[in-house]
Structures are given as C-alpha cells and as structure tokens.
Amino acid sequence: MNLNQSIEQKLSWWEYQYLLKDVDYTILGAGIVGLSTAIELKLLAPELKVLILDKKTYPVGASTKNAGFACFGSVSEILDDTERFGENVCHKLIAMRWRGLDIMKGRISALDMDYQNRPGVEIFDLEDEHYYHSQIPIINDHVDHVLHEKDCFNLRKGKYGNETVNRLEGCLNPQKMMANLELKARKLGVVFMQGVDVENIDKINCKLSTNLGFIEFNKLIVCTNGFSKSVLGDVDIQPARNQVIVTYPVDGFSLDGCYHMHKGYVYFREVNSRLILGGGRHLAKEEETTDLLDNTEQIISYLKDLAESKILMGQVVKIERMWSGILGVGSDKMPIVKKLNDNIMIAIRMGGMGVAIGSYIGKVAASIFLEDDNSDLHLFVRS
Ligand SMILES: Cc1cc2nc3c(=O)[nH]c(=O)nc-3n(C[C@H](O)[C@H](O)[C@H](O)COP(=O)(O)OP(=O)(O)OC[C@H]3O[C@@H](n4cnc5c(N)ncnc54)[C@H](O)[C@@H]3O)c2cc1C
C-alpha cells in the first residue's frame, strides 16, 4: 500500500465525479452523529457537496448496537449529574436529549423506527431505595424547570417491587432508525464512501491518510466517538465497551417499561417476548476501556445470572445472540463539539445517550460550521 498515493488516482472518471470531486464537507463516521450532521448541512445549504467516510461497510460503532432506549434521564442519573457536574450541566443534558429525540421523531416516523412510548423504569437495591424515592420531588422540579412537564417521575409497585417511572420516555429499533436516517441522507444527496479507514489527519495540509491512500478535504467534521483517540490523539475521550445479550422468546414474558439498574450501568427491555439485557461495565472498568468488539466470560455470565435470578425470576435463560458496542466517555459528560481550526471540527463523546442526543449534536456541528445562528444552539452553551 502506498499511503502517498491519492485514492483519486485509483478511481474511474465516473467514480471520481460522484465521490471525490469538489467535496465541500467531509464527515468521518456514519453513526447517528455523522448522519445527522450530514442531513443538517444539506438542509441548511442544499448546494453543498457532503461526503461521509466510514471504515466499515457495515456498522461497528454504537448507533446500531445499543438497546434503543429513547431516554433523557433516570432518578439516579439526574441526581448523579447534578452532584458531579452541577445543575446547569444537568439541565442542559436533559434539554439536549429531549431536543435530540424531538428532531429524530420529526425525521423518522414512529412506524419506520418501531418507536413506542414505554416509560423508563428504575429499580434500586433495597438499602438505596428510600434515599432515591425521597428525591423524586426534587428531580421532578428539575424536569419541570427544563421541559415544563410536571410530575414526570412517579413511584409504582411493579414487577420488581418499588419502581420509579419516567412517563415521558420511549424505545425504538436502532437499526431501523439508522437505516432510515441513511436513506434520508442519501435522498438529500449525501454521498457515502465505505471501507475507508482513516489512520491520520494532516491538519495543516488538509489530508487524510487512509488504508486506501490519501484523500484531501476542504472542511472536515470528525464524528468517530469511541474510536476518536486513534484519529485525534490527545482529546478527552475514552472508549467504553458495553456488552449485550438477547434471549430466545420466553413464554409469557412482557415488560411495560425500559429498565435501568445500578445507576444506568445495567439496562433491559423486552422485544417480542425476548429479553434484551446489557451493561455490567462497572464490574470490569479497566478491561472494558477498549474499542475491541468482543464479549467476555465475566460480563456475559453476570448478565445471564442476573437474567435468571432476578429479571426472569428463576427461568432458565437461553441466549440467542450476544454482541458489544463502543461508547465514547470522558471526564465531563457534555459532548465535545468544537472547531480545531478553520477547517476541522469534532463532534464526539456522546456517552450512553447518543440515541437521544445525537440528532441535536449533528445540528450543533452543522450550525457552528455554517455560522447559522439558530435558536437551538443556546442549549449547548455552558453558562
Ligand atoms: C450497548 C450500548 C447501549 C446503548 N444504549 C443506549 C440507549 O439505550 N440510549 C441512548 O441514547 N444511547 C445508548 N447508547 C449510546 C449510543 O448508542 C451512542 O452514544 C451513539 O450511537 C454514538 O453515535 P456516534 O455517531 O457518535 O458514534 P458511532 O455510532 O460509534 O459511530 C462512529 C462511526 O465512526 C466510524 N469510524 C470510527 N473510526 C473510524 C476511522 N478511523 N475511519 C473511518 N471511520 C471510522 C465507525 O465505523 C462508526 O460507524 C448505547 C451504546 C451501546 C454501545
């Protein structure tokens, strides 16, 4: 492979005209953030040529590997965010997720992504229950302050005992959501080039070194989330692997909510009588700080035991499939959207909330680059 050779030189005239000629904006990463950024650019300036590069021909990031919770916060998460990052950041995170979901719902119909209103439910260890339940009025005040929705959280006696319920959340099929988002981008004229693995960004000469040779860019937006360290180097983001299992259908199993446990480190829902259960990263934080898409004995056994002993209440679990996906996390919970120079922007660090926040972050990235001063942007600015 000759990295000094341009990909351009290997393309036919037809390919070159379609793919690489006169590209205005190159986006790195075809996850929810990359697609949303491309869509926003085309909506704001249809005449622009927008190209999306991705290293794989099938999705490997988080956007099609997640559990499909359309959520904006549980009791423990909102409390934790307030304590660690302050009220302002906590309010911004709620607002950005809400807005992100709103944008997504405006783009993809409920039918096209199997969207369902299903409450977000949280269950606690017995020793913590009293504390968290006592915080519900405070959390409701936070949500009311941001979304003007009263009594968002309630307490109920549910399948797993005392449960806190967020009445405004839902769930969706992330693969259908992404397929329809890609379709939307293509209809708007966004060009895709898959199988292009970017190894380095030459920020001065505006060139990408890739597995196929180099590509020049005019403006670049990097949306590689959990994989960003390898292309960007020194930036406050780390990969965080999350493992997931799905069972074969279980007779009579149904859940009227999307469940969170252990401060969101564990989550589960029901799809067509199957249990989808993921997380457990808190048990092996060091090993799970990786962008390798593997499953490990430790986490899968933990998830299986939890499914049998608690969620399915003693029934034997048969796992139909297991997989993993990669989150991007860092020392701060706010996503990073910023220009590195006049030609390069990054839009990364979606944490465990990219399904909700990703569409909004795409809007922020496109608006900043095009200097479009829209009313949504203030949600992102920290005060
Ligand atoms: C198991 C799991 C469960 C989750 N559950 C939820 C949930 O219920 N609700 C929620 O809101 N969020 C959830 N998340 C988080 C959410 O899925 C992510 O925050 C979101 O998908 C991130 O989107 P993204 O576009 O930033 O990154 P990604 O979807 O990871 O996309 C990045 C893309 O960049 C490409 N790429 C990377 N490096 C290169 C390179 N060098 N060259 C070319 N291309 C490259 C990758 O191939 C990939 O397609 C979950 C995540 C996981 C893993």
Ligand as a Chemical Component Dictionary entry (heavy atoms), coordinates in Angstrom:
data_LIG
# 
_chem_comp.id                   LIG 
_chem_comp.type                 NON-POLYMER 
_chem_comp.pdbx_formal_charge   0 
_chem_comp.three_letter_code    LIG 
# 
loop_
_chem_comp_atom.comp_id 
_chem_comp_atom.atom_id 
_chem_comp_atom.alt_atom_id 
_chem_comp_atom.type_symbol 
_chem_comp_atom.charge 
_chem_comp_atom.model_Cartn_x 
_chem_comp_atom.model_Cartn_y 
_chem_comp_atom.model_Cartn_z 
_chem_comp_atom.pdbx_ordinal 
LIG C1  C1  C 0 -24.577 -1.382 24.102 1  
LIG C2  C2  C 0 -24.932 0.064  24.026 2  
LIG C3  C3  C 0 -26.157 0.506  24.537 3  
LIG C4  C4  C 0 -26.520 1.837  24.429 4  
LIG N1  N1  N 0 -27.768 2.201  24.796 5  
LIG C5  C5  C 0 -28.186 3.468  24.541 6  
LIG C6  C6  C 0 -29.518 3.833  24.756 7  
LIG O1  O1  O 0 -30.347 2.972  25.117 8  
LIG N2  N2  N 0 -29.894 5.133  24.565 9  
LIG C7  C7  C 0 -29.005 6.068  24.115 10 
LIG O2  O2  O 0 -29.376 7.251  23.968 11 
LIG N3  N3  N 0 -27.732 5.738  23.830 12 
LIG C8  C8  C 0 -27.312 4.466  24.027 13 
LIG N4  N4  N 0 -26.028 4.113  23.741 14 
LIG C9  C9  C 0 -25.119 5.154  23.243 15 
LIG C10 C10 C 0 -25.348 5.483  21.781 16 
LIG O3  O3  O 0 -25.547 4.300  21.027 17 
LIG C11 C11 C 0 -24.096 6.252  21.281 18 
LIG O4  O4  O 0 -23.902 7.385  22.121 19 
LIG C12 C12 C 0 -24.284 6.742  19.846 20 
LIG O5  O5  O 0 -24.681 5.690  18.997 21 
LIG C13 C13 C 0 -22.979 7.356  19.346 22 
LIG O6  O6  O 0 -23.140 7.704  17.995 23 
LIG P1  P1  P 0 -21.910 8.251  17.154 24 
LIG O7  O7  O 0 -22.415 8.553  15.803 25 
LIG O8  O8  O 0 -21.264 9.354  17.917 26 
LIG O9  O9  O 0 -20.844 7.059  17.143 27 
LIG P2  P2  P 0 -20.879 5.625  16.464 28 
LIG O10 O10 O 0 -22.242 5.101  16.277 29 
LIG O11 O11 O 0 -19.933 4.794  17.255 30 
LIG O12 O12 O 0 -20.290 5.892  15.018 31 
LIG C14 C14 C 0 -18.940 6.170  14.796 32 
LIG C15 C15 C 0 -18.598 5.718  13.380 33 
LIG O13 O13 O 0 -17.258 6.122  13.086 34 
LIG C16 C16 C 0 -16.657 5.118  12.295 35 
LIG N5  N5  N 0 -15.204 5.227  12.466 36 
LIG C17 C17 C 0 -14.523 5.145  13.621 37 
LIG N6  N6  N 0 -13.214 5.297  13.417 38 
LIG C18 C18 C 0 -13.034 5.490  12.083 39 
LIG C19 C19 C 0 -11.898 5.690  11.265 40 
LIG N7  N7  N 0 -10.681 5.734  11.772 41 
LIG N8  N8  N 0 -12.072 5.834  9.923  42 
LIG C20 C20 C 0 -13.327 5.780  9.394  43 
LIG N9  N9  N 0 -14.439 5.589  10.142 44 
LIG C21 C21 C 0 -14.302 5.447  11.463 45 
LIG C22 C22 C 0 -17.213 3.817  12.861 46 
LIG O14 O14 O 0 -17.112 2.775  11.909 47 
LIG C23 C23 C 0 -18.650 4.205  13.190 48 
LIG O15 O15 O 0 -19.535 3.897  12.135 49 
LIG C24 C24 C 0 -25.627 2.779  23.868 50 
LIG C25 C25 C 0 -24.395 2.342  23.381 51 
LIG C26 C26 C 0 -24.047 0.999  23.451 52 
LIG C27 C27 C 0 -22.719 0.554  22.911 53 
# 
loop_
_chem_comp_bond.comp_id 
_chem_comp_bond.atom_id_1 
_chem_comp_bond.atom_id_2 
_chem_comp_bond.value_order 
_chem_comp_bond.pdbx_ordinal 
LIG C1  C2  SING 1  
LIG C2  C3  SING 2  
LIG C2  C26 DOUB 3  
LIG C3  C4  DOUB 4  
LIG C4  N1  SING 5  
LIG C4  C24 SING 6  
LIG N1  C5  DOUB 7  
LIG C5  C6  SING 8  
LIG C5  C8  SING 9  
LIG C6  O1  DOUB 10 
LIG C6  N2  SING 11 
LIG N2  C7  SING 12 
LIG C7  O2  DOUB 13 
LIG C7  N3  SING 14 
LIG N3  C8  DOUB 15 
LIG C8  N4  SING 16 
LIG N4  C9  SING 17 
LIG N4  C24 SING 18 
LIG C9  C10 SING 19 
LIG C10 O3  SING 20 
LIG C10 C11 SING 21 
LIG C11 O4  SING 22 
LIG C11 C12 SING 23 
LIG C12 O5  SING 24 
LIG C12 C13 SING 25 
LIG C13 O6  SING 26 
LIG O6  P1  SING 27 
LIG P1  O7  DOUB 28 
LIG P1  O8  SING 29 
LIG P1  O9  SING 30 
LIG O9  P2  SING 31 
LIG P2  O10 DOUB 32 
LIG P2  O11 SING 33 
LIG P2  O12 SING 34 
LIG O12 C14 SING 35 
LIG C14 C15 SING 36 
LIG C15 O13 SING 37 
LIG C15 C23 SING 38 
LIG O13 C16 SING 39 
LIG C16 N5  SING 40 
LIG C16 C22 SING 41 
LIG N5  C17 SING 42 
LIG N5  C21 SING 43 
LIG C17 N6  DOUB 44 
LIG N6  C18 SING 45 
LIG C18 C19 SING 46 
LIG C18 C21 DOUB 47 
LIG C19 N7  SING 48 
LIG C19 N8  DOUB 49 
LIG N8  C20 SING 50 
LIG C20 N9  DOUB 51 
LIG N9  C21 SING 52 
LIG C22 O14 SING 53 
LIG C22 C23 SING 54 
LIG C23 O15 SING 55 
LIG C24 C25 DOUB 56 
LIG C25 C26 SING 57 
LIG C26 C27 SING 58 
# 
